[in-house]
Amino acid sequence: MKQNIKKYCKDLNIDYVGIAGIGPYYELEKILKNKIDKGYYTGMEEKDIQKRINPRITMENVESIIVCLFPYFSGNVENTNISKYTHNVDYHIVVKEKLEKLSKMIKKDIDEFEYKIFVDNGPLVDRYLAQISGVGYFGINNNIINDKYGSYVFIGYIMNNIKLKEDDKLDKKCIQCGECIKKCPGGAILGNFDMNPNKCLSFITQKKEELTDEEKKLLKNNPTVFGCDICQDVCPHNKKINTTKMNEFTENLIYNIDYEKINTISNKEFKRRYKDRAFSWRGRKIILRNLEIINKK
């Protein structure tokens, strides 16, 4: 069955798939508790640590987790004011659709196949799953790195009730050159594979609370309206990587959000126009706030 799954993935243009065990992930539990103790918590994460380390809380009869990578790098573009992962159609839509197709293929082979699909919206730590399933390894900037596609990858997973042989995690990690630490504008990357997400510019661009003067200055000095790619752009592991083979991530791209366009439309029109874009999830108000900070004289 595992070989069939890998074949189905190839048919769906998915190059990397691995099988993760179902834990509980006690090693991860220690890491998460340490982060919370240090205040490295944004509020966007699942609050219940047990849900993050024990898949059976989410799916009682889970026996294995199918983990897939979806590369999205389509090339470097100058003068863009949004993160690369938002240039294309919302990855949640694309990845979920692919994983749903994969699940239906498996169900044709195994009628009793039951599953739950997650794309950056589940309780588990998807980067941890990618690591233990062998599809990538951790960078010091906390991104998952794949030798072929670098760290420009989305992660999706299928919790299911079929016992599949687990894959081994890769015996490697990033070269720890320190470039991401030096270039991170907010000083969020601390070294030793630790980071404070509250200082991450990407998080700050999505933050709903009132920004501090320091955060506003950071945003103005690094004019990005949504997300941040700096730690990835300077990473040696992202040099000479392959561009994505997925057409969904190479067509109908948006590189900039224009202040005049956003300022002159309603919230309803914003949702209608950008509902299929990842940068729209926080709404027009946050985008407009960021644009006004950046454009302020």
N, C-alpha and C positions, 0 to 999 in steps of 0.2 A: 504493500500500500504506500509506503514511504517513497518508493521509486516512482509510482504512479503520480503521486502528489508533485514531485519534482518535474515530471514530464508535463503535467497540467500547467505548472507555473511557467515553464518555457513557452507553452502554447499561448499563455497570456502575457508574454514579454516580461516575465518576472525572472531576473537572473539569479537572485539570491533568496533562498528559503532554508530555514533551519528549524529544528524541533527543540523546544525548551521543555524542561521538566516542570512539575507543578509544585515544587517546594514542599513545605514553606521555606522561604528564602531568609534564613536567619542571619546570614552574612549581610544581606541588604538591610535587615532590620537594624543592625548596629549602626550602619551608615546613616540611615534616615533619622534615628534617634539623636545621633551626634549633630546632624544638621539642624534639627529643631532646637537642641540645647544651645546651639550657637546663634540662633535667630535667623538661620538661612532658610526662611520659609516665606513665600509670597502670598499665600492664600488661594492660589490657583490649583494647588495640589490637593489630592485626596487627603482629608484630615485623619482618617482612621488608618493607622499604620498596619494593622492586621489585614485590612483589605488590600494593602499594597504588597504584602509579602505572602499572602495565602490565597491562591486562585479559587480554592474551594468555597470561599465565602461568596464569591460572585457566581460561580457555577458549581453546584454540589457534585455533579457527576463528571467533572473534568478529569481527563486522563493524560492529556498532553496539550501543548500549545504550538501552533504552526506560526512561525515568525517570518515575515517577508519584508524585503527592502524595496523601495521605490525611488530610484535616482531622479533628481529633477534639474541638475545643472545643464543649462542650454547655452552657456557661454557668458563671458564677462561683458558688461555694458557700462559705459561711462555715463555720468550725470543721472543716475537713477536715484530716487529718494525713498524707495521701499526695498525691503529685503528680497533677495532672490526667490525665496520660497513662496512669495506672494505674487510673483510676476505672472504665474500661470493660473489656470482654473483651480479653485479651492481643492487642495489635496485630499481633504476629508471625503469629498464626493467621488473623486477618481479612485482612491484606494479602497473605499468601501465597496464600490461597484466591482472592482477587480476581485476582492476577497469573497464577495457574494457569488461571483461566477465560479471561482475556485471551489467554494463550498458545495455548490450545486453539482459540479463535476464529481466531487468525492462522494456525494450522496447517491449518485447513479451507481457507484460501485458498492457502497455500503448503505443500505436502506435505513439502518438504525442510527446513522450519523446525526448527531446533534451538535450544535455549535453556537457560539456567540462571537460577533466580530467587533473589534475595537480599533479605532484610528485616532490616537492622541486624545481619547475621551474616556478611557477605561481607568480603573483603579490601580492597575499594575504599572510598574515603571518600564515603559517600552524599551528604553535604552539598555536597561539591565537584561531584559529578555533577548535583545539583539546580541548582547555580549555572550550570554550563556548558551545561546543557540548556534554560535559560531559564524554569524553573518557579518560581524564587525567587531571592533575593539575600541576601547575608550581612549579618547584624547584628553590631554591635561585641561582642555577647555570644556570638558564634560560632554562633548559631542561624540557620537559613534562614528568611527572611521572604517571605511571599506577600501581595500586596496585598488579596486577598479574605479570607483566613483567618489572617493574621498568621503567627506562628511556631508555632502549635499544629498542626503537621502531622507526619505520619509519612512516611518516604520509602522506596519500594521500587523495585527495578530489575530489568530482564530483560536479561541478556547474551544476544545471539543472533547467528546466522550470516548475517543478511540486511543488506545495505548499505542503510541509510536515510539520507536527507539530514539532516545535523545541524542543530539549532536554534541560534540565536545566544543568548548569555547576555545578560541584561538589563543595560542601561547605567545601573545605579542601585545604591545601597547605603543603609543606614539613615541617619537624620538625625544620628546621633552626638551625641545630647543629653546623654549621660553618666549618665542615671538608673540604668542597670543597673550601672555602675561604682560609683556611690555606695551603692547599696542591696545589692549582693552581700555577704552576711554573712561569707563567708570571704575576701573580697578577691581572688577568683580572676580577675575580669575586669580586665585590665591596660590597656585602651585600645589604639588602633591595631590593632584586630581580633585581639589576642593574649590568651591566657588561660592560667593555670596550673590544669589540671584537678585537680591534687592538693589544691587548696584549695577546690574546688567542693563545696558542701554535698550536692548530689545524689550525687557520687562517694563522699563520706564515709559517707553512709547505706548504701552498698552495699559498702563496704570490708570485706574478710574479715579483714585483719590487726587486731591490737589497736589500738584508737584511743588517740591521745595525750590527755593532759589537756586540751590546747587544743581538740582535735576534739570531745571530750566536752562541753566548755563551749559550744562552738559549736552542737552539737546540742540541748543543753538550752535555750539561749537562743532557738533557732529550732526549736520542737518539730515536726519532720517525721519520720515513721517511714521514709519511702522517697521519695527524689527531692526536688526543690526547684523551685518555680515563680517565685521572687521576681524574677529578671531578666526573665522574660516578663510577669509581672503589672504591672510598672512601665513596660513598654515602650509608648511612644505608638503604635507600629505595631500594637499589639494592642487598641487602643480602637476601638469600633464595627465590629468584624469580624463576619463571618457565622458562625453556628453550623453545625456539620457537618450534611450531608444524609444521612450514612450511619447507618442505624438501628442498626448493630452498635455504634456508639459513643455511642448515646443510651439504650440499654436495659440493664436489669440492672446498674445502676451501684453501686459501693461507694465511700463517701466517707471512711470511717474504719476503722482496724484497732484493735480493742479488746484491751487488755492481758490481761484476764481470759480472753477467748476463746482467745488464742494461748498463754497460760501453762498452760491446762488441757487442751490437746490434744497428741497425740504428733506427731513429725515426719512419720510416715506419714499421719496424719489431716490435717495441714496440707497435704501434697502433694495428697491426695485432694480436699480442700475448695477449694483455691485454684490448682489446676493450670492453669486457664485464665485466670490473672491475671498481668500483667507483673511485679508486685511479688513474686511467689513464686519467681523464678528463683534468688535467693540463698539461699533456704531459711528455715525457721522460726527458726533460731538467730540470724541477723543481725537479723531483725525483732524478736525478743524482746530482744536486746541493746539495740537502739535505744529500745524502749519502756521498758526498765528505766532507761536513762540519763535519759530525759525525765521519768519519774515519780519518780525518786529525790529524796527530801527534802533 
